[in-house]
Amino acid sequence: MRDYVGVPRVLSLRLSPDGTRLVSVVQALNPDGRSYGTALWEIPLDGRAPYRLTRSVKGEAGAEFTADGDVLFGSRRPDPTVKDPDEEAPALWLLPMGGGEARQIASRPGGIGGFATGGPVVVFGSDVLPGDEATEAERRKARKDAGISAILHESYPVRYWDHDLGPGEPRLFAGVLGGDRLAEVRDLTPEAGKALTNASYKVLPDGSAAVATWSVPLPGGELRSELVLIDTRDGGARRVLASLDGHDFEGPLAVSPDGRRVACVRGNHASTTEIPESTIWIVDLATGEGHAAGGGLWPSDMVWAPDSASLYVAADHRGRRPVFRVPADGSEPVRLTPDDAAYSSLNAAPDGAVYALRSAVDRPAGPVRITAEGAVEELASPAPALELPGTLRELTATADDGAEIRAWLVLPEGASAESPAPFLLWIHGGPLSSWNDWSWRWNPWIMAEKGYAVLLPDPCLSTGYGPEMIRRGWANWGPRTHADLMAITDAALELPEVDAERTAAMGGSFGGYMANWVAGHTDRFRAIVTHASLWHLDQFAGTTDASMYWQREFGRPGTELYAKLSPHLSLEKITTPMLVIHGDKDYRVPIGEGLRLWWDLQRSGVESKFLYYPDENHWVLKPGNAVVWYETVLAFLAQHVLGQEWKRPESLS
């Protein structure tokens, strides 16, 4: 496990405007072995080995090329030209194309939390305290010195994922490249309030304006996201490009090379009777007229082709995430990559090729070049290739309503009819998601190394199978998903290489919800592991960081669906030993869910354990804590599935 958490990870890819340079952000263990750091790496396009561009204790992230070929990045590294720099606030740095030391070109008292560039203009985001901007640094210091952490909220939301929102408000700033510092820096959105919380934004190729998502508060705690055009040179004048009641216009955003159109994702506000839909939406920047493209694709990343006539889009599709060529006129998309891979971080080259990261259930991310014909060429990667302890196969089954359910099955080395492997059902989160990619957090190959066959199914609500697959499970999470999972589990357990007697189930987030549901509706498994799981839906819906989303699907708390679909109502039927795992900084599924589940199991006499992380969020991100996670899960499974004596992990001793 220590070796596993120490493997470098390729996080992103950026291509220079002229198509001659490729830069990646790579994550690796810091020298202390207790945390991760990031650095920029160059990936030569001529076949030479990748090499590291930056090195600092604080790390670097978010690489972007300027029009002149310099590299912009964010970092908390100290500025050697400033006396007593604020090392807690991330700043914007520039690494010259011709070589030499990186220099800081912009900073803010609230830090710089993202940036985009077009022509000579850089637009960046920063957290700003309300009040006089000239005294912000002093007021931040005064709060810190006085020990004040309190935040007074007057609107929703108040937190996101694993961090509190406020007391500052996100704004966009613009500056002009040239000289040692970003020049003419100005606040484009002084009255934004919370409108730019978690916003996406891009800059037009000539730098004249930025396209951004803009959150609009609605009655009843609801929000709607619009698409706006913000002038970068005329005092930040803002014009709404796309807005529609009951819909959000969101990222990823892509501005066409000719500067005439922007592509975004339009999603509807679902309800108890209307399923969510995600559509590529193309807007004319001059007129604001928009239209759909890409058919039924569920996009995760997109970039325009050099001729501005089509988009390259990565979208879930039957357990894969291929790249599609999507004509901008709305005609049918064409699948470009034929393999089983999942693509991300798309970059279109001037010659028509696409550079991207390619990964899969059995392959961590690495850089590739995709030709105009769809041929995929591997590039040298900053991360080593891995040898996997088993094989991957595809499996299908027919559910009770006739729908086809498919899954990936990881089989460990040596599994055979003479030596069948113990079985582990692993349920994905989301629920609008798919088992189609490598996961450093939820990695089935760790389990395969210990001899388990791991089933990774895509039941109802999974993306990449069209709207009917979502409709089957919408507002019917537990019963319909449970039936799908049991159908594909039955198919897996019929294989001679799989032991139908030694079985377990596990999942996180929605997968944890389903693990809890499975526990209350069948005793076929010897053990169940539930991580960051929903337990009491009425309680959860009002404490999560985005309550309005859940209210759309389930209605107001206390209504029929909460009673029908809440796993806690089947507590008295649970007999299977359970391992509960939860992080205290999880704001998506708050810690109250894990605490209540644990207490309910304890008071009901269900054999159970609780692995609690005071400093982790919805994921478990720290290397040492990840080791503990796998060691504890494996120890729990060894006890109940393999029949071994319980042995407390050494890492917890």
matplotlib code that plots the C-alpha trace (Angstrom):
import matplotlib.pyplot as plt

x = [0.0, 2.8, 4.2, 0.7, 0.1, 3.6, 3.0, 3.1, -0.2, -0.7, -3.5, -3.9, -2.5, -2.1, -0.9, 0.8, -1.1, 1.4, 1.1, 4.8, 4.8, 2.9, 2.8, 1.3, 0.6, 1.9, 1.1, 3.6, 4.5, 6.3, 9.6, 7.8, 5.8, 2.7, 1.3, 1.1, 2.7, 2.3, 4.7, 4.8, 6.4, 7.2, 6.3, 8.4, 6.6, 9.7, 9.8, 12.3, 11.7, 9.5, 11.3, 10.3, 9.9, 9.1, 10.1, 8.9, 7.7, 4.3, 3.8, 2.3, -1.1, -3.4, -0.9, -2.1, -0.1, -0.2, -0.5, 3.3, 4.1, 4.9, 3.4, 1.1, 0.6, -0.7, 1.4, 1.8, 5.6, 7.1, 8.1, 11.8, 11.3, 8.8, 9.7, 7.6, 5.4, 2.1, 2.8, -0.7, -2.3, -1.8, -0.5, -0.1, 3.3, 4.8, 7.5, 9.1, 9.1, 12.7, 13.8, 14.8, 13.3, 9.5, 8.3, 5.2, 3.0, -0.1, -1.3, -4.3, -4.9, -7.5, -5.3, -5.8, -8.0, -8.0, -7.2, -7.7, -6.0, -6.7, -4.5, -2.6, -5.3, -5.4, -8.6, -8.3, -10.5, -10.0, -11.8, -12.6, -13.9, -16.8, -15.9, -13.1, -10.7, -7.8, -8.0, -8.7, -5.2, -5.4, -8.9, -7.9, -4.9, -7.1, -9.6, -6.7, -5.0, -8.3, -9.0, -12.2, -13.4, -17.2, -19.1, -22.4, -24.5, -27.4, -28.0, -27.6, -25.3, -22.9, -20.4, -19.1, -17.7, -15.1, -14.8, -16.8, -17.9, -17.1, -16.5, -15.1, -16.9, -15.5, -14.8, -13.1, -10.1, -8.4, -4.9, -2.6, 0.6, 3.8, 6.7, 7.5, 3.9, 0.4, -0.5, -3.8, -5.3, -9.0, -12.0, -14.5, -17.2, -17.3, -21.0, -21.0, -21.9, -22.1, -22.8, -19.3, -19.2, -17.6, -17.9, -16.3, -14.9, -12.9, -11.4, -12.0, -9.0, -8.4, -8.8, -11.7, -14.2, -14.6, -17.5, -18.5, -21.2, -23.2, -25.4, -28.7, -30.6, -34.3, -37.1, -37.1, -33.3, -33.1, -30.3, -30.1, -26.8, -26.7, -24.0, -22.7, -20.3, -18.0, -16.1, -12.5, -11.8, -15.0, -15.4, -16.6, -19.9, -21.9, -24.4, -26.5, -25.8, -28.0, -30.7, -33.7, -36.0, -35.5, -32.1, -28.4, -25.7, -22.5, -19.0, -17.0, -16.8, -15.1, -14.7, -14.3, -10.9, -12.6, -14.1, -17.7, -19.2, -19.0, -20.0, -21.2, -23.4, -27.1, -28.8, -32.4, -33.7, -35.0, -38.0, -39.7, -41.1, -38.5, -35.1, -31.9, -30.5, -27.1, -26.8, -24.0, -25.3, -23.6, -24.2, -23.5, -21.6, -23.0, -26.7, -27.1, -28.9, -28.2, -28.8, -28.1, -25.4, -24.1, -27.3, -27.7, -24.0, -23.3, -20.2, -17.4, -14.8, -14.7, -12.6, -13.1, -11.4, -9.1, -11.6, -14.4, -16.8, -16.9, -16.0, -14.1, -16.1, -15.3, -18.5, -19.6, -20.6, -21.3, -18.6, -16.1, -15.5, -14.6, -13.8, -16.5, -16.3, -19.4, -20.4, -21.4, -24.4, -26.2, -25.8, -24.9, -21.7, -19.1, -17.1, -13.4, -11.6, -12.6, -11.0, -12.2, -10.5, -11.7, -10.4, -10.0, -8.0, -8.6, -6.4, -6.8, -3.6, -3.4, -2.8, -6.1, -4.8, -6.0, -3.8, -5.4, -5.0, -6.1, -7.0, -9.3, -10.5, -7.2, -4.9, -3.9, -3.9, -1.1, -0.7, -1.6, -2.0, -5.2, -5.0, -7.8, -8.6, -8.9, -5.6, -4.2, -0.5, 1.0, 3.4, 6.1, 4.5, 5.9, 4.3, 5.5, 3.5, 1.9, 1.7, -1.7, -2.4, -5.2, -7.3, -10.4, -13.4, -16.9, -20.1, -23.8, -27.0, -30.7, -32.7, -36.2, -37.7, -35.7, -33.0, -29.4, -27.0, -23.3, -20.3, -16.5, -15.2, -11.7, -10.4, -7.2, -4.3, -4.9, -8.7, -10.1, -12.8, -10.3, -9.5, -12.4, -11.9, -13.9, -16.3, -16.7, -19.5, -18.4, -21.2, -20.3, -21.3, -23.0, -25.6, -25.2, -21.9, -20.2, -17.4, -15.4, -12.1, -9.1, -9.6, -6.8, -9.4, -11.6, -9.1, -10.3, -6.8, -5.8, -8.5, -7.5, -3.9, -5.4, -7.3, -10.7, -12.8, -14.3, -17.5, -18.0, -21.5, -23.4, -27.0, -29.9, -29.0, -25.6, -24.5, -23.6, -26.6, -29.2, -32.1, -34.1, -31.3, -31.6, -35.4, -35.6, -34.1, -35.1, -36.9, -36.7, -33.1, -33.2, -35.6, -34.7, -31.0, -31.0, -32.8, -30.2, -27.3, -28.6, -29.1, -25.5, -24.3, -26.1, -24.4, -21.0, -21.5, -22.3, -18.7, -16.6, -13.7, -15.9, -16.8, -20.5, -20.3, -17.6, -19.1, -19.2, -20.6, -19.3, -19.7, -19.2, -21.5, -24.5, -22.7, -22.7, -26.5, -26.9, -24.6, -27.0, -30.0, -28.5, -27.8, -31.5, -32.9, -30.7, -28.5, -26.7, -23.4, -21.0, -19.9, -20.8, -18.5, -20.3, -18.3, -19.7, -23.1, -26.7, -28.6, -31.5, -32.7, -34.8, -31.9, -29.4, -31.5, -31.4, -27.7, -25.9, -24.1, -26.6, -30.0, -31.9, -30.6, -32.0, -35.3, -35.8, -35.7, -37.3, -39.5, -39.7, -38.4, -41.0, -42.8, -43.5, -40.3, -38.2, -40.2, -40.1, -36.4, -34.6, -32.3, -32.7, -36.3, -35.0, -32.6, -34.4, -33.7, -30.0, -28.0, -24.8, -21.7, -21.0, -17.9, -18.9, -16.4, -16.9, -14.9, -15.8, -15.0, -17.5, -20.1, -21.6, -22.8, -22.4, -20.9, -24.3, -25.2, -22.2, -22.7, -26.4, -25.8, -23.1, -25.3, -28.3, -26.2, -24.8, -28.1, -29.6, -26.8, -25.5, -21.8, -20.1, -17.0, -16.6, -13.5, -13.7, -11.5, -11.5, -9.7, -10.9, -13.8, -16.0, -12.8, -9.8, -6.9, -3.9, -1.5, -1.4, -5.2, -5.6, -3.3, -5.4, -8.6, -7.5, -5.9, -9.0, -11.4, -9.2, -8.9, -12.7, -13.3, -10.6, -12.5, -16.0, -15.4, -12.3, -13.0, -9.8, -9.3, -9.8, -6.5, -6.4, -4.3, -0.8, -1.3, -3.9, -1.9]
y = [0.0, 2.4, 1.8, 2.4, 5.8, 6.8, 6.4, 9.7, 10.8, 12.8, 15.3, 17.5, 18.4, 21.7, 22.3, 25.5, 27.6, 26.7, 23.0, 22.5, 22.1, 20.0, 20.6, 18.5, 18.9, 15.9, 14.9, 13.0, 12.3, 15.1, 14.3, 14.0, 11.1, 12.4, 14.7, 15.2, 18.0, 19.1, 20.2, 21.2, 18.7, 19.1, 16.2, 16.5, 15.7, 14.2, 11.1, 12.3, 11.6, 14.1, 16.4, 18.5, 22.3, 23.6, 22.6, 24.2, 23.2, 24.7, 23.1, 24.4, 23.9, 25.1, 25.4, 27.6, 28.9, 32.5, 33.6, 34.1, 30.6, 31.5, 29.2, 30.6, 28.7, 29.1, 28.6, 29.4, 29.6, 32.7, 35.6, 36.3, 39.9, 40.7, 41.3, 39.2, 37.7, 36.1, 32.4, 31.4, 33.1, 31.5, 33.9, 33.9, 33.0, 33.1, 30.7, 32.3, 30.3, 31.0, 29.6, 31.2, 31.6, 31.8, 35.2, 36.2, 38.5, 39.0, 38.5, 39.4, 39.4, 36.7, 34.7, 33.7, 30.7, 30.2, 31.9, 32.0, 33.9, 35.2, 37.5, 39.8, 39.6, 37.3, 36.9, 35.5, 34.8, 35.9, 35.9, 39.5, 40.8, 43.1, 46.8, 49.0, 47.1, 49.3, 48.1, 44.5, 43.2, 45.1, 43.8, 40.2, 40.5, 42.1, 39.2, 36.7, 38.5, 38.8, 35.1, 35.7, 32.9, 33.6, 34.1, 35.9, 34.5, 36.3, 33.9, 30.3, 28.3, 28.4, 25.7, 23.5, 20.0, 20.4, 24.1, 27.0, 29.8, 33.3, 35.7, 36.9, 36.8, 35.5, 38.1, 38.2, 40.5, 41.2, 42.4, 42.8, 40.8, 42.6, 43.6, 42.0, 42.2, 41.9, 45.5, 47.4, 45.0, 45.8, 44.3, 43.2, 42.1, 44.4, 43.7, 39.9, 38.8, 35.0, 34.9, 33.6, 30.8, 27.8, 29.6, 28.5, 31.1, 31.5, 34.4, 35.2, 34.7, 38.5, 39.1, 41.6, 39.7, 36.7, 34.2, 33.0, 31.1, 33.4, 32.1, 33.7, 33.2, 32.2, 32.0, 29.0, 28.6, 27.7, 28.8, 29.1, 29.4, 31.8, 32.3, 35.9, 37.9, 40.3, 43.0, 43.1, 46.6, 48.6, 48.6, 45.0, 45.6, 42.4, 40.9, 37.8, 35.3, 32.4, 32.1, 29.9, 29.2, 25.7, 25.3, 25.8, 26.8, 25.4, 24.3, 23.0, 26.1, 26.3, 29.4, 28.9, 29.9, 32.5, 34.1, 33.9, 31.1, 29.5, 25.9, 25.1, 22.5, 23.1, 21.1, 21.1, 21.3, 17.8, 17.0, 14.0, 13.2, 14.8, 13.2, 15.3, 16.0, 17.3, 18.9, 20.6, 24.1, 26.4, 30.2, 32.9, 35.6, 38.4, 37.5, 35.3, 32.7, 29.1, 25.6, 22.0, 19.8, 16.3, 14.4, 12.6, 12.8, 13.5, 15.7, 15.8, 17.8, 19.6, 21.7, 23.4, 22.1, 24.7, 25.5, 26.4, 24.1, 21.2, 20.3, 17.4, 16.0, 13.4, 11.8, 8.6, 5.8, 2.2, 1.9, 4.0, 7.7, 8.1, 11.3, 12.3, 14.8, 17.0, 19.2, 22.7, 22.7, 20.2, 17.2, 13.7, 13.2, 10.8, 8.6, 9.2, 6.8, 3.2, 1.7, 1.0, 4.1, 7.1, 10.4, 13.8, 17.1, 17.5, 19.9, 20.5, 21.0, 23.3, 20.2, 18.7, 16.2, 16.1, 15.7, 14.2, 12.1, 8.5, 6.2, 3.2, 0.9, -0.9, 2.0, 5.2, 8.4, 9.1, 11.5, 10.5, 12.0, 11.2, 11.7, 13.1, 9.5, 8.4, 6.5, 6.8, 7.3, 7.0, 9.7, 9.3, 9.8, 11.5, 8.6, 5.0, 2.2, -0.2, -4.0, -5.1, -8.2, -9.7, -9.3, -7.3, -8.6, -7.3, -8.8, -8.3, -9.5, -9.0, -7.2, -8.3, -5.5, -6.6, -4.0, -4.9, -4.3, -4.3, -4.3, -4.6, -7.6, -7.6, -11.1, -11.7, -13.8, -17.5, -17.4, -20.6, -23.2, -25.1, -22.0, -19.5, -16.0, -14.5, -11.9, -8.2, -6.1, -2.5, 0.1, 3.4, 6.8, 9.7, 8.3, 9.9, 8.2, 5.2, 2.7, 3.7, 5.1, 4.5, 5.7, 6.4, 6.6, 3.6, 1.1, -2.4, -3.6, -3.3, -5.8, -8.0, -8.1, -9.7, -12.3, -10.7, -10.7, -7.2, -6.5, -2.9, -2.6, 0.3, -0.1, 2.3, 6.0, 5.3, 7.7, 6.7, 4.5, 7.1, 8.7, 5.6, 4.1, 7.2, 7.2, 3.6, 4.6, 8.3, 8.9, 5.1, 4.8, 1.8, -0.7, -0.4, -0.1, -3.0, -5.2, -4.3, -5.0, -8.4, -9.4, -8.6, -10.1, -13.4, -13.4, -12.9, -15.6, -18.1, -17.9, -20.8, -18.5, -16.7, -18.1, -17.7, -18.4, -15.9, -12.5, -8.9, -5.6, -2.0, 1.5, 5.2, 8.2, 7.0, 3.6, 3.9, 4.6, 1.4, -0.5, 0.5, -0.4, -3.8, -4.4, -3.9, -5.9, -9.1, -11.2, -12.8, -11.0, -11.9, -8.3, -4.7, -1.7, 1.7, 5.0, 8.5, 7.1, 8.5, 6.9, 9.1, 11.0, 13.5, 14.5, 14.4, 16.6, 19.6, 19.4, 18.6, 21.5, 21.7, 21.0, 22.5, 19.7, 17.0, 18.8, 18.8, 15.0, 14.0, 17.0, 18.8, 16.9, 14.7, 13.8, 10.3, 9.6, 10.2, 7.5, 5.2, 5.5, 6.1, 3.1, 3.8, 2.5, -1.0, -1.0, -3.9, -6.1, -5.6, -8.7, -8.4, -7.1, -3.6, -1.3, 2.4, 5.0, 8.8, 12.0, 14.9, 17.5, 15.8, 18.6, 16.7, 13.8, 15.4, 13.4, 13.2, 10.5, 8.3, 9.1, 8.2, 5.0, 3.9, 4.6, 2.8, -0.3, -0.3, 0.1, -2.6, -5.1, -5.3, -6.3, -3.2, -0.9, 2.8, 4.2, 7.9, 10.6, 14.0, 15.8, 14.1, 15.1, 13.1, 11.4, 10.2, 12.3, 12.1, 9.3, 7.8, 7.9, 6.2, 3.4, 3.1, 2.9, 0.0, -1.8, -1.5, -2.5, -5.5, -6.6, -6.4, -8.4, -11.0, -11.5, -11.9, -13.1, -15.2, -16.4, -15.1, -13.8, -10.1, -8.3, -4.6, -2.8, -2.0, 1.6, 2.1, 0.6]
z = [0.0, 0.7, -2.8, -4.2, -2.6, -3.7, -7.5, -9.3, -10.9, -14.1, -13.4, -16.5, -19.9, -21.7, -25.3, -26.4, -29.0, -31.8, -30.9, -30.2, -26.4, -24.0, -20.2, -17.5, -13.8, -11.9, -8.3, -6.2, -2.6, -0.8, 0.9, 4.2, 2.9, 4.6, 1.9, -1.9, -3.9, -7.5, -10.2, -13.8, -16.3, -19.9, -22.2, -25.4, -28.6, -30.3, -28.1, -25.5, -21.8, -19.9, -17.5, -14.6, -15.1, -11.6, -8.0, -4.8, -1.4, -2.0, -5.4, -8.6, -10.3, -13.1, -16.0, -19.0, -22.0, -22.9, -26.6, -26.6, -25.3, -21.7, -19.0, -16.3, -13.1, -9.6, -6.5, -2.8, -3.2, -1.6, -3.9, -3.4, -4.5, -1.7, 1.9, 4.3, 1.6, 2.6, 2.0, 2.8, -0.3, -3.7, -6.4, -10.2, -11.7, -15.1, -16.5, -19.5, -22.8, -23.3, -20.0, -16.7, -13.3, -12.8, -11.5, -9.7, -11.8, -9.7, -6.1, -4.0, -0.2, -0.7, -3.1, -6.7, -7.2, -11.0, -14.2, -18.0, -20.8, -24.3, -26.3, -23.9, -21.2, -18.1, -16.1, -12.6, -9.7, -6.2, -2.9, -1.7, 1.6, 1.3, 2.0, 1.0, -1.3, -0.3, 3.3, 2.6, 3.6, 6.9, 7.6, 6.9, 9.2, 11.9, 11.7, 12.0, 14.9, 16.8, 16.3, 14.4, 12.2, 12.3, 9.1, 8.8, 6.0, 4.4, 1.5, 0.4, 0.0, 3.0, 2.2, -0.6, -0.6, 2.2, 2.8, 4.1, 1.8, 3.0, 4.6, 1.2, -2.1, -5.4, -8.0, -11.4, -12.2, -15.5, -16.3, -19.2, -19.8, -20.2, -18.0, -14.7, -13.3, -14.7, -15.7, -15.5, -13.0, -12.5, -10.7, -13.4, -11.0, -7.9, -7.2, -7.9, -4.4, -4.5, -8.2, -9.1, -6.5, -8.2, -11.5, -14.8, -17.1, -20.4, -22.2, -25.8, -28.1, -28.5, -24.8, -25.2, -23.0, -20.7, -20.8, -17.3, -15.5, -13.2, -10.3, -9.7, -6.3, -6.6, -4.0, -1.7, -1.6, -5.2, -7.6, -11.4, -13.4, -16.4, -19.0, -19.2, -21.3, -19.3, -21.1, -19.9, -21.2, -20.5, -16.8, -16.7, -18.6, -18.3, -20.8, -20.3, -23.1, -22.0, -19.3, -19.0, -16.1, -14.8, -16.4, -15.6, -18.1, -16.7, -17.5, -19.1, -21.3, -24.7, -26.8, -30.5, -32.1, -34.3, -31.1, -32.4, -30.2, -26.9, -26.0, -22.5, -20.9, -20.4, -17.7, -16.6, -13.0, -12.5, -10.4, -8.9, -12.4, -14.7, -15.1, -15.4, -18.8, -19.8, -23.3, -25.2, -25.9, -28.4, -28.1, -30.7, -28.8, -31.0, -30.9, -27.9, -30.0, -29.0, -30.1, -28.9, -30.3, -29.7, -29.6, -26.2, -25.2, -21.5, -21.9, -19.3, -21.4, -24.7, -27.0, -30.4, -33.5, -35.1, -37.9, -35.3, -37.2, -34.7, -31.1, -29.7, -26.7, -24.1, -23.0, -21.0, -23.3, -22.2, -19.6, -21.6, -22.2, -25.8, -27.8, -30.2, -33.0, -32.6, -35.6, -34.4, -36.7, -34.5, -36.8, -35.5, -33.5, -34.7, -32.3, -32.9, -30.5, -30.8, -27.7, -24.1, -22.7, -20.8, -22.2, -20.4, -20.6, -24.3, -26.4, -30.1, -32.1, -35.2, -37.4, -36.4, -33.9, -30.3, -27.3, -24.2, -21.1, -21.7, -18.8, -18.2, -15.4, -15.9, -16.8, -14.9, -16.9, -19.4, -22.4, -25.9, -29.4, -31.3, -35.0, -37.2, -38.2, -34.5, -34.2, -30.7, -30.2, -26.7, -25.5, -22.9, -19.5, -16.3, -14.4, -14.6, -16.2, -13.7, -13.7, -12.6, -10.5, -12.7, -15.7, -16.8, -18.6, -19.5, -18.2, -18.9, -17.4, -18.0, -15.2, -14.2, -16.4, -19.4, -19.4, -20.1, -17.2, -17.9, -15.7, -15.6, -13.7, -12.2, -11.8, -9.7, -10.9, -10.4, -10.2, -11.7, -11.3, -9.0, -7.0, -7.2, -5.9, -3.1, -4.6, -3.9, -5.3, -5.6, -6.2, -7.8, -6.5, -8.2, -8.8, -12.2, -12.9, -14.5, -13.8, -16.8, -15.5, -13.4, -9.8, -7.3, -4.6, -5.3, -6.8, -7.4, -8.2, -4.6, -3.8, -6.7, -5.3, -2.2, -4.2, -4.6, -7.8, -8.0, -9.9, -11.1, -12.3, -14.1, -12.8, -13.5, -13.1, -14.7, -17.4, -21.0, -21.6, -22.7, -20.8, -20.2, -18.0, -15.8, -15.9, -14.6, -11.3, -11.0, -7.7, -7.2, -6.0, -3.7, -5.2, -8.9, -8.3, -5.9, -8.5, -11.2, -8.8, -7.8, -11.5, -12.4, -9.2, -10.0, -13.4, -11.9, -9.3, -12.0, -13.3, -12.3, -11.3, -8.7, -5.3, -4.7, -1.0, 0.1, -0.9, 0.2, -1.0, -0.7, -2.0, -1.3, -1.5, -3.5, -3.5, 0.3, 0.2, -1.9, 0.5, 3.3, 1.2, 0.3, 4.0, 4.8, 1.9, 1.6, 3.8, 0.9, 1.7, 4.5, 5.0, 3.9, 3.8, 3.5, 3.0, 3.1, 2.9, 3.0, 5.8, 6.9, 3.8, 5.6, 7.8, 4.9, 2.5, 4.8, 5.8, 2.6, 0.9, -2.0, -0.5, -3.4, -5.7, -3.5, -3.0, -6.7, -6.9, -3.6, -2.9, 0.4, 3.4, 5.0, 1.8, 0.5, -1.3, 1.8, 3.6, 0.6, -0.2, 3.2, 4.1, 7.9, 7.8, 7.2, 10.2, 12.0, 9.0, 9.0, 10.2, 8.0, 9.7, 8.5, 8.4, 8.5, 7.2, 7.2, 7.2, 9.4, 6.7, 4.3, 3.5, 0.6, 2.8, 6.3, 9.2, 10.8, 8.4, 9.5, 13.2, 13.1, 11.1, 13.5, 16.5, 15.0, 14.2, 17.7, 19.5, 17.3, 18.1, 14.5, 14.5, 13.2, 13.2, 12.5, 10.8, 11.4, 9.8, 11.7, 8.8, 5.6, 3.3, 0.9, -0.2, 1.8, 0.3, 2.7, 1.8, 5.3, 5.7, 2.4, 3.6, 6.7, 4.6, 2.5, 5.4, 7.5, 4.7, 3.9, 7.5, 7.9, 4.7, 5.8, 9.0, 7.6, 4.1, 4.4, 8.0, 9.4, 12.9, 13.2, 13.2, 13.8, 11.1, 12.3, 11.0, 13.7, 16.5]

ax = plt.figure().add_subplot(projection="3d")
ax.plot(x, y, z, "-o")
ax.set_aspect("equal")
plt.show()
